[in-house]
Amino acid sequence: MKDKRPEDNKDEKEVSSGFNPDSNLFQELESGILRASAIGANVRGRVGTWLSAGRHTLIGRPLATSEESQQRLSKFLALPILASDNISSSAYATEEIARVLVVAGLGALSLTLPITFALVGVLAVVVLSYSQVVRAYPMGGGSYSAAKENLGTLAGLVAAASLLLDYVLTVAVSVTAGIAALTSIFPGLYPMRIWFDLVVVLFLVVGNLRGVRESGAIFSLPTYCYVLSLAGLLGYGFYRYATGTLPAYTPPPQWVPTTTTEALGWVLVLRAFSSGAVALTGIEAVSNSMRVVKAPEVRNANIVLVWMGILFASLFVGVSLLAAHIGLVPDPSEEETLISQLARLLAGNGWLHVAVQLATAMILLLAANTAFVGFPRLSSVLATDRFFPNQFQRRGDRLALSTGIIAVGVLAAAFIMAFHGSVAALIPLYTIGVFVAFTLSQAGMVRHWRKARSKGWRLASCANLMGMVVTGFIAVEALFVKFTHGAWIVLILIPLLVLLMLAIRGHYTRLSQELRFGASALPKVAKTSLVVVPVADLTTPVAWALAYARGLGTELQAVHVTDVQESVQRLRQRWALFENDIPLVVIEAPYRNWTEALIQYLDSMAKQRPNELLTVVIPEFIPRHWWEQILHAQSALRIKMALLSHPQIVVIDVPFQMKR
């Protein structure tokens, strides 16, 4: 049957087959099938209404599931959303290479350009390799799907854990680098950089909760502004280079090492190469998030992938060429970025410098948005395979994977605070995870093509084999040279995350076995013969609970637990005047362990009746205002929570709503 929205079904009958729903809240599509309206999604009550209105103001009106296809991204919007992480790396990749090389002296900076070209070569291999992943796994999942289906579950989980960690670090690094670009213009903001980092993370969370399409509209402009402004700056720089008018550059004396702290050897060059390899992060986001791209997904995703590689390579090479020719030295305090130095040197402190820095800051801040698309999509795939909590599959009001969006924001904020908002401190943790995932996915693709043997499988297999060798080398090399600089943390976090996912899968497997129901009739259970009502005093809520409990079983008891003798006498006197035949059992608790004493009594009664169910009917009054809850002891809630683990006891709550 064709799916229609509620407003499109005005001619359908509203009531039939014995159903009589409120036509403002439900619409009957056919006999026994109702569709809830958006009105029914609102929370009742004044506070609920305020919260609902605030949520809708913040993230927009709820979207129907049938509107999902309208939320997919065109190539124009998908490029900045899925590629902003990779493109934005051009703002700091050259600087990270130079930051490592300069410890061997200013002469070592001449290796910046060769390392850049080597990384661009790796980029081409990885882009080609991931185009094969896109083709083979159009439903998304990227590295995880390729590794899991071809190399086994454990390999898939290692790839997934590596990518999830990399997504979190993408947010942390991008945001801190963006704020660093701003503090380069406004040095007075530097002491408060961590607070600005956290505010930006919160802004990204809210923006992505509004849905993929709307976040695309919000975040696409900064990406294109960055590309145009940096391309303009580089074009101006090459013009001045061609005309011989490049200005002379003299770094501040305190930036220049007076003595070389390390010799210029292969270890240092490899460390510079691995630091620059941060530029390759984000490439996998396209293959992980295929479902956000408009149809035809494979063609459009591959176009986005190729354009991402071309734009990044052009900007990265351009920055490295000018920086190496001029001899720019990275600021060891991180207060001014290399891009800021380049813009100020070429254009002075005027509007162009400010424009380039603002555009750089914006794309770095919003490049984290790639992770806010990739992390939720990957965690949703993992939840579907039962390696992640079920909540990660559920979509919010705007069809966004809200749990994943909030999770990556919280984890990134934790990393930012733990590493004091330092890009240099976070970078060593970066790239290792993504290159582990790269390697596993490419190994999986080699096996995939060898099994499939479809048209062109040999060429595709060779492309993925080359990608596996290159990315595997970088993963091992990055781990080796960065181990003492913080990479050891990644070696701990990835296995822990894999173990956590296996534990989650184990829980769901055991639960599925317990919940499986294969019979053709409902099970036979013991009848309820004893019903117990906890009584603190003879009040209206207690009277309603007793009245309800009377019809549940053949035997009914009221139980009063106290440590005050006066309350016992008072209750007994009132109980005697009360017209009922319900026995009152009093339990003295001299150690004031009222809940524990009640539970012990219920357990003992259950043991005396092993073939019966014991029902506990709990009277509970509900205050009119939410804030009035703090004025009460919440004893009913404590009893309910304590009885959850008692299989022979059934708990029924009888709420009594306060009217004034």
LINSUL-V424411 format. One record per backbone hydrogen bond with DSSP energy under -0.5 kcal/mol. CO is the residue of the C=O (numbers start at 1). NH is the residue of the N-H. Records with the same first field share a line. If there is no record, write none. Layout:
CO=NH, NH
This chain:
5=8
6=9
9=12
16=19
22=25, 26
25=37
27=29, 35
30=33
32=34
33=29, 30
35=27
38=41
39=42
45=49
46=50
47=51
48=52
49=53
50=54
51=55
52=56
53=57
54=58
55=59
56=60
64=67
65=68
67=70, 71
68=71
69=72
73=294
74=78
75=79
76=80
77=81
78=82
79=83
80=84
83=87
84=88
85=89
86=89
87=90
88=91
89=92, 93
92=96
93=97
94=98
95=99
96=100
97=100, 101
98=102
100=103
101=104
102=105
103=261, 262
105=108
106=109
107=110
108=111
109=112
111=115
112=116
113=117
114=118
115=119
116=120
117=121
118=122
119=123
120=124
121=125
122=126
123=127
124=128
125=129
126=130
127=131
128=132
129=132, 133
130=134
131=135
132=136
133=137
137=140
141=144, 145
142=146
143=147
144=148
145=149
146=150
147=151, 152
148=152
152=156
153=157
154=158
155=159
156=160
157=161
158=162
159=163
160=164
161=165
162=166
163=167
164=168
165=169
166=170
167=171
168=172
169=173
170=174
171=175
172=176
173=177
174=178
175=179
176=180
177=181
178=182
179=183
180=184
181=185
182=185, 186
185=187
186=189
187=190
189=192
190=193
192=196
193=197
194=198
195=199
196=200
197=201
198=202
199=203
200=204
201=205
202=206
203=207
204=208
205=209
206=210
207=210
208=211
211=215
212=216
213=217
214=218
215=219
216=220
219=223
220=224
221=225
222=226
223=227
224=228
225=229
226=230
227=231
228=232
229=233
230=234
231=235
232=236
233=237
234=238
235=239
236=240
237=241
238=242
239=243
240=245, 246
241=244
252=255, 256
253=256
255=257
259=261
263=265
265=269
266=270
267=271
268=272
269=273
270=274
271=275
272=276
273=277
275=278
276=279
277=280
278=281
280=283
282=285
283=286
284=288
285=289
287=142, 290
288=141
289=292
290=293
292=73
296=300
297=301
298=302
299=303
300=304
301=305
302=306
303=307
304=308
305=309
306=310
307=311
308=312
309=313
310=314
311=315
312=316
313=317
314=318
315=319
316=320
317=321
318=322
319=323
320=324
321=325
322=326
323=327, 328
330=332
331=334
336=331
337=341
338=342
339=343
340=344
341=345
342=346
343=347
344=348
347=350
350=354
351=355
352=356
353=357
354=358
355=359
356=360
357=361
358=362
359=363
360=364
361=365
362=366
363=367
364=368
366=369
367=370
368=371, 372
369=373
370=373, 374
371=375
373=377
374=378
375=379
376=380
377=381
378=382
379=383
380=384
381=385
382=387, 388
383=386
389=392
390=393, 394
391=394
394=403
396=399
397=63
400=396, 402
401=405
402=406
403=407
404=408
405=409
406=410
407=411
408=412
409=413
410=414
411=415
412=416
413=417
414=418
415=419
416=421
417=420
419=422
421=423
422=426
423=427
424=428
426=429, 430
427=430
429=433
430=432
431=435
432=436
433=437
434=438
435=439
436=440
437=441
438=442
439=443
440=444
441=445
442=446
443=447
444=448
445=449
446=450
447=451
448=452
449=453
454=457
456=460
457=461
458=462
459=463
460=464
461=465
462=466
463=467
464=468
465=469
466=470
467=471
468=472
469=473
470=474
471=475
472=476
473=477
474=478
475=479
476=480
477=481
478=482
479=483
482=485, 487
483=486, 488
486=489
487=490, 491
488=492
489=492, 493
490=494
491=495
492=496
493=497
494=498
495=499
496=500
497=501
498=502
499=503
500=504
501=505
502=506
503=507
504=508
505=509
506=510
507=511
508=512
509=513
510=514
511=515
512=516
523=525
527=529, 613
529=555
530=615
531=557
532=534, 617
533=559
537=539
539=543
540=544
541=545
542=546
543=547
544=548
545=549
546=550
547=551
548=551
549=552, 553
555=531
556=583
557=533
558=585
559=535
560=587
562=589
563=565
564=568
565=569
566=570
567=571
568=572
569=573
570=574
571=575
572=576
573=577
574=578
578=580
581=583
583=558, 585
584=586
585=560
586=588
587=562
589=592
592=594
593=597
594=598
595=599
596=600
597=601
598=602
599=603
600=604
601=605
602=606
603=607
604=608
605=609
606=609
607=610
609=612
613=529, 530, 615
614=650
615=532, 617
616=618, 652
617=619
618=654
620=656
621=623
622=658
625=628
626=629
627=630
628=631
629=632
634=638
635=639
636=640
637=641
638=642
639=643
640=644
641=644
643=646
645=647
646=649
648=614
650=616
652=618
653=655
654=620
655=657
656=622
